[in-house]
Amino acid sequence: ARHVVDCDPSYGLAFAADAFGRLGLGEKWSYFDAHTGKWMGPDSRGAEGFCRSADVVLNLSGVNPIRDWSATPPVRALVDTDPVFTQVRNAKDPVARARAAQHNMFFTFGENINEKSSGIPRDGFDWIPTRQPIVLSRWPVAPARAGASYTTVMQWQSYPSVEIDGTSYGAKAASFEPYAGLPEMTGIPLEIALGGDNAPLELLAGRGWCIRNPLSVALTPWDYQGYLRDSRGEFTVAKHGYVVARSGWFSERSAAYLASGRPVITQQTGFSSWLPVGEGVLAFETPAEAVAMLEAVERDHERHSRKAREIAEEYFDSDLVLDRLIKSL
């Protein structure tokens, strides 16, 4: 089966139909195929008129340019999910900047962007911090299985490093290297569902990591949710650029682990300025700290799991996050 998005929309349409159908939205979605210039999906006839009549356009990740029907609403909000890299592109690439300038409100997951501690490059847009919303009712908590692995799902290198003003900002590959020997430093099982054509799968497996194919564990949102729930917790690094810039970014995947009642041990990006750390969420900056935190969670896994869900409820509940975003418009 094809699991790619390209000029053939069949995979994207099938994926959308399955996902929206399971969520009770089977007849309430549409899909614009830029290759043919046609609307597809069950609500394709009414899609353009609906967009033109909207009060707000939320452009998540800025993947889609503002088109005729989405230029009409008075509020056109860009939600930046890849801080640092978005700002560098806007500062250096006139095409990217022009696309961003089609919006009149700007939100970013780089929560420290307006703090003195942040090194996120400036691109001239007035960014408002926001964060990843989690619909908690869709993430039930169940006890973790003893002996399960600490896992994560990651792409080795989505794109090359970028540089501006003499500072280089890299992807996860650049962050992961110091932690490649972690399984050799602890007896706690560690696993990665790792994507990327250039990922050193054999090298990491040889150092004790259990390597999984992302298509086998995260092909659908429900496979992905099950994989997180079957984990003991999450161990992960952050993109090098997020770390270097002290961006305050925190992963939507990590937020989903928390919602599942799974502790998260993750690399510090400066998020401890707004998110409590030490229980449920543990932030490391060195391999030795990472090992100590894994072992600390194992000593009282139940307490850390309970705190993980509490943090999700207090900081990532979609009702709270989206209410705050809408009120900012």
Buried (B, 14 or more C-beta within 10 A) or exposed (E): EEEEEEEEBEBBBEBBBBBBEEEEEEEEBBBBBEEEEEBBBBBBEEBBEEBEEBEEBBBEEBEEEBEEBBEEBEBBBBBBBBBBBBBBBBBBEEEBBEBBEBBBBBBBBBBBBBBEEBBBBEBEBEBBBBBBBBEBEEBEBEEBEEEBBBBBBBBBBBEEBBEBEEBEBBBBBBBBEEBBEBBEBBEBBBBBBBBBEEBBBEEBBEBBBBBBEBEEBBBEBEEBBBBBBBBBBBBBBBBBBBBBBBBBBBBBBBBBBBBBBBBBBBBBBBBBEBBEBEBBBBBBEEBEBBBBBBEBBBEEBEEBBBBBBBBBBEBBBBEBBBEBBEEEB
